[in-house]
Amino acid sequence: MDVRGVNITLGLPIIRVSVDHGTAREVAGKGIASEQAMSISIDYAIRMAQRRSSQKL
């Protein structure tokens, strides 16, 4: 599975991102899931946090 989508929830007091494919139950346990979506989601959260902290200066 090669999913590169990220859900970003705006308007919250916290940073919230998640993988676009949801739980991916259809591929669970089959050895075909990719960690790319999670890695991309974490990268977005890090960049958002960095921007947020630099704007507070």
Chimera marker file (.cmm) of the C-alpha trace (Angstrom):
<marker_set name="trace">
<marker id="1" x="0.000" y="0.000" z="0.000" r="1" g="1" b="0" radius="0.5"/>
<marker id="2" x="1.504" y="3.295" z="-1.062" r="1" g="1" b="0" radius="0.5"/>
<marker id="3" x="-0.569" y="6.007" z="0.571" r="1" g="1" b="0" radius="0.5"/>
<marker id="4" x="0.843" y="9.487" z="0.938" r="1" g="1" b="0" radius="0.5"/>
<marker id="5" x="-2.167" y="11.397" z="2.199" r="1" g="1" b="0" radius="0.5"/>
<marker id="6" x="-2.323" y="13.187" z="5.530" r="1" g="1" b="0" radius="0.5"/>
<marker id="7" x="-5.379" y="14.420" z="7.427" r="1" g="1" b="0" radius="0.5"/>
<marker id="8" x="-4.717" y="17.665" z="9.263" r="1" g="1" b="0" radius="0.5"/>
<marker id="9" x="-7.364" y="18.878" z="11.708" r="1" g="1" b="0" radius="0.5"/>
<marker id="10" x="-7.364" y="22.658" z="11.956" r="1" g="1" b="0" radius="0.5"/>
<marker id="11" x="-8.971" y="24.900" z="14.561" r="1" g="1" b="0" radius="0.5"/>
<marker id="12" x="-7.859" y="22.887" z="17.591" r="1" g="1" b="0" radius="0.5"/>
<marker id="13" x="-5.563" y="24.140" z="20.351" r="1" g="1" b="0" radius="0.5"/>
<marker id="14" x="-3.344" y="21.103" z="19.657" r="1" g="1" b="0" radius="0.5"/>
<marker id="15" x="-1.662" y="19.829" z="16.506" r="1" g="1" b="0" radius="0.5"/>
<marker id="16" x="-3.555" y="16.825" z="15.168" r="1" g="1" b="0" radius="0.5"/>
<marker id="17" x="-2.526" y="14.844" z="12.107" r="1" g="1" b="0" radius="0.5"/>
<marker id="18" x="-3.376" y="11.316" z="11.024" r="1" g="1" b="0" radius="0.5"/>
<marker id="19" x="-2.770" y="8.982" z="8.136" r="1" g="1" b="0" radius="0.5"/>
<marker id="20" x="-5.228" y="9.361" z="5.283" r="1" g="1" b="0" radius="0.5"/>
<marker id="21" x="-5.928" y="5.656" z="4.915" r="1" g="1" b="0" radius="0.5"/>
<marker id="22" x="-7.547" y="5.308" z="8.336" r="1" g="1" b="0" radius="0.5"/>
<marker id="23" x="-7.013" y="2.008" z="10.105" r="1" g="1" b="0" radius="0.5"/>
<marker id="24" x="-6.136" y="0.134" z="6.882" r="1" g="1" b="0" radius="0.5"/>
<marker id="25" x="-7.786" y="-3.000" z="8.217" r="1" g="1" b="0" radius="0.5"/>
<marker id="26" x="-7.942" y="-4.463" z="4.728" r="1" g="1" b="0" radius="0.5"/>
<marker id="27" x="-4.147" y="-4.797" z="4.671" r="1" g="1" b="0" radius="0.5"/>
<marker id="28" x="-3.502" y="-5.541" z="8.350" r="1" g="1" b="0" radius="0.5"/>
<marker id="29" x="-1.467" y="-8.688" z="8.889" r="1" g="1" b="0" radius="0.5"/>
<marker id="30" x="-0.759" y="-9.209" z="5.184" r="1" g="1" b="0" radius="0.5"/>
<marker id="31" x="2.723" y="-7.698" z="5.159" r="1" g="1" b="0" radius="0.5"/>
<marker id="32" x="1.820" y="-5.158" z="2.473" r="1" g="1" b="0" radius="0.5"/>
<marker id="33" x="1.234" y="-2.049" z="4.569" r="1" g="1" b="0" radius="0.5"/>
<marker id="34" x="3.662" y="0.847" z="4.228" r="1" g="1" b="0" radius="0.5"/>
<marker id="35" x="4.940" y="3.081" z="6.982" r="1" g="1" b="0" radius="0.5"/>
<marker id="36" x="5.201" y="6.023" z="4.565" r="1" g="1" b="0" radius="0.5"/>
<marker id="37" x="1.880" y="7.603" z="5.508" r="1" g="1" b="0" radius="0.5"/>
<marker id="38" x="2.724" y="7.544" z="9.226" r="1" g="1" b="0" radius="0.5"/>
<marker id="39" x="6.177" y="8.950" z="8.571" r="1" g="1" b="0" radius="0.5"/>
<marker id="40" x="4.745" y="11.755" z="6.432" r="1" g="1" b="0" radius="0.5"/>
<marker id="41" x="2.094" y="12.535" z="9.093" r="1" g="1" b="0" radius="0.5"/>
<marker id="42" x="4.761" y="12.797" z="11.791" r="1" g="1" b="0" radius="0.5"/>
<marker id="43" x="6.873" y="15.027" z="9.538" r="1" g="1" b="0" radius="0.5"/>
<marker id="44" x="3.930" y="17.394" z="9.020" r="1" g="1" b="0" radius="0.5"/>
<marker id="45" x="3.275" y="17.529" z="12.774" r="1" g="1" b="0" radius="0.5"/>
<marker id="46" x="6.922" y="18.372" z="13.454" r="1" g="1" b="0" radius="0.5"/>
<marker id="47" x="6.916" y="21.145" z="10.849" r="1" g="1" b="0" radius="0.5"/>
<marker id="48" x="3.664" y="22.567" z="12.216" r="1" g="1" b="0" radius="0.5"/>
<marker id="49" x="5.076" y="22.550" z="15.758" r="1" g="1" b="0" radius="0.5"/>
<marker id="50" x="8.247" y="24.288" z="14.609" r="1" g="1" b="0" radius="0.5"/>
<marker id="51" x="6.243" y="27.004" z="12.841" r="1" g="1" b="0" radius="0.5"/>
<marker id="52" x="4.000" y="27.452" z="15.851" r="1" g="1" b="0" radius="0.5"/>
<marker id="53" x="6.942" y="27.862" z="18.223" r="1" g="1" b="0" radius="0.5"/>
<marker id="54" x="8.731" y="30.312" z="15.904" r="1" g="1" b="0" radius="0.5"/>
<marker id="55" x="5.564" y="32.471" z="15.631" r="1" g="1" b="0" radius="0.5"/>
<marker id="56" x="5.357" y="32.818" z="19.419" r="1" g="1" b="0" radius="0.5"/>
<marker id="57" x="8.704" y="34.616" z="19.588" r="1" g="1" b="0" radius="0.5"/>
<link id1="1" id2="2" r="1" g="1" b="0" radius="0.2"/>
<link id1="2" id2="3" r="1" g="1" b="0" radius="0.2"/>
<link id1="3" id2="4" r="1" g="1" b="0" radius="0.2"/>
<link id1="4" id2="5" r="1" g="1" b="0" radius="0.2"/>
<link id1="5" id2="6" r="1" g="1" b="0" radius="0.2"/>
<link id1="6" id2="7" r="1" g="1" b="0" radius="0.2"/>
<link id1="7" id2="8" r="1" g="1" b="0" radius="0.2"/>
<link id1="8" id2="9" r="1" g="1" b="0" radius="0.2"/>
<link id1="9" id2="10" r="1" g="1" b="0" radius="0.2"/>
<link id1="10" id2="11" r="1" g="1" b="0" radius="0.2"/>
<link id1="11" id2="12" r="1" g="1" b="0" radius="0.2"/>
<link id1="12" id2="13" r="1" g="1" b="0" radius="0.2"/>
<link id1="13" id2="14" r="1" g="1" b="0" radius="0.2"/>
<link id1="14" id2="15" r="1" g="1" b="0" radius="0.2"/>
<link id1="15" id2="16" r="1" g="1" b="0" radius="0.2"/>
<link id1="16" id2="17" r="1" g="1" b="0" radius="0.2"/>
<link id1="17" id2="18" r="1" g="1" b="0" radius="0.2"/>
<link id1="18" id2="19" r="1" g="1" b="0" radius="0.2"/>
<link id1="19" id2="20" r="1" g="1" b="0" radius="0.2"/>
<link id1="20" id2="21" r="1" g="1" b="0" radius="0.2"/>
<link id1="21" id2="22" r="1" g="1" b="0" radius="0.2"/>
<link id1="22" id2="23" r="1" g="1" b="0" radius="0.2"/>
<link id1="23" id2="24" r="1" g="1" b="0" radius="0.2"/>
<link id1="24" id2="25" r="1" g="1" b="0" radius="0.2"/>
<link id1="25" id2="26" r="1" g="1" b="0" radius="0.2"/>
<link id1="26" id2="27" r="1" g="1" b="0" radius="0.2"/>
<link id1="27" id2="28" r="1" g="1" b="0" radius="0.2"/>
<link id1="28" id2="29" r="1" g="1" b="0" radius="0.2"/>
<link id1="29" id2="30" r="1" g="1" b="0" radius="0.2"/>
<link id1="30" id2="31" r="1" g="1" b="0" radius="0.2"/>
<link id1="31" id2="32" r="1" g="1" b="0" radius="0.2"/>
<link id1="32" id2="33" r="1" g="1" b="0" radius="0.2"/>
<link id1="33" id2="34" r="1" g="1" b="0" radius="0.2"/>
<link id1="34" id2="35" r="1" g="1" b="0" radius="0.2"/>
<link id1="35" id2="36" r="1" g="1" b="0" radius="0.2"/>
<link id1="36" id2="37" r="1" g="1" b="0" radius="0.2"/>
<link id1="37" id2="38" r="1" g="1" b="0" radius="0.2"/>
<link id1="38" id2="39" r="1" g="1" b="0" radius="0.2"/>
<link id1="39" id2="40" r="1" g="1" b="0" radius="0.2"/>
<link id1="40" id2="41" r="1" g="1" b="0" radius="0.2"/>
<link id1="41" id2="42" r="1" g="1" b="0" radius="0.2"/>
<link id1="42" id2="43" r="1" g="1" b="0" radius="0.2"/>
<link id1="43" id2="44" r="1" g="1" b="0" radius="0.2"/>
<link id1="44" id2="45" r="1" g="1" b="0" radius="0.2"/>
<link id1="45" id2="46" r="1" g="1" b="0" radius="0.2"/>
<link id1="46" id2="47" r="1" g="1" b="0" radius="0.2"/>
<link id1="47" id2="48" r="1" g="1" b="0" radius="0.2"/>
<link id1="48" id2="49" r="1" g="1" b="0" radius="0.2"/>
<link id1="49" id2="50" r="1" g="1" b="0" radius="0.2"/>
<link id1="50" id2="51" r="1" g="1" b="0" radius="0.2"/>
<link id1="51" id2="52" r="1" g="1" b="0" radius="0.2"/>
<link id1="52" id2="53" r="1" g="1" b="0" radius="0.2"/>
<link id1="53" id2="54" r="1" g="1" b="0" radius="0.2"/>
<link id1="54" id2="55" r="1" g="1" b="0" radius="0.2"/>
<link id1="55" id2="56" r="1" g="1" b="0" radius="0.2"/>
<link id1="56" id2="57" r="1" g="1" b="0" radius="0.2"/>
</marker_set>
